[in-house]
Amino acid sequence: MEEKGSLIRTARDGETLKGVFYLRRALCSTTRSGKPYWKLQTSDCTGCLDAYLWDQPVVAPQQGSVIWLSGQERCLGGKLICDVISMLELSDWCGCPLLLAPPDTPFPEEAEKVSGLLYTIEDEEIKSVCRKIVSNRQLLDSFLRAPGSLRHHHAYPGGLIRHTRETMEIVLNQAKELASVEKDLLIAAAFLHDLGKAFEYNRFRMSDRGTFLGHEVTLLELLAPIMDEVWELNHPTRIALLHFLVAKPAPQWTGIRHPRSALINILRFADKLSGEMDMQSKTRAPTPIQKIALHMDKSKVQIAANPAPHSN
């Protein structure tokens, strides 16, 4: 099952709610007549909604689980609630966890936008890796709240997810004429490239992990067990995606490999352009990379030389 179904922001009095939600909390109480019921605090990336489970077998729902819920929406005391008709805990929902992200993040709309961009990936294995990595609730929450950097681009709460979305959009725009597997690799790499920064910063200070390892090492650690579930160690798609993430110009003795695909230039250009657009929004002066972008063919990026990576 992959479909999300209803979004909480679309809930209306008198309508039916059917969809997948995150169960934040489950409280057992009793009516005035002494009958037990459950008050379920549910959420998705668009909001929160209290749902009431009446006249049902008293089995404790698991807090922190993903549930399928069907119910009738109505107003109670001026507040919209949902009377549950049926509910099912989902242990293996294969939809995008970003749609169930906490709604109280700095830019909750970004989670829904990034989820839509991941949906454009056609290769089910690549899409699965991207979705599985953010099924970790701690990582997901940090990803949505972290800055994109400390003193450079997107240096504000929620800057990381915004930078990620911008990079994905730029890549997708430039990948229209590519083969589907090339496009999928680029979009996945754009999504993943800075994900390790979710654990690199701690309240706008560098964490120990950030100081001693850096976000690229953190990303590889996070990816390894997920890739092991999907691909064997030497699977071509696994190697290609990792190459897109780690390849860069550097002396051979460092152990870092030079890019073997010109497509990596698109990723690096998109990454840099997103950062410079954010910096330009503060200065109002176009940066060199933006001036170049204005004269490029919008259908596809052609870069003769590799742009230098920006600093963290």
Summary of the structure (lengths in Angstrom):
residues: 312
radius of gyration: 22.0
end to end distance: 38.6
largest distance: 76.3
contacts: 973
relative contact order: 0.10
helix: 43%
strand: 18%
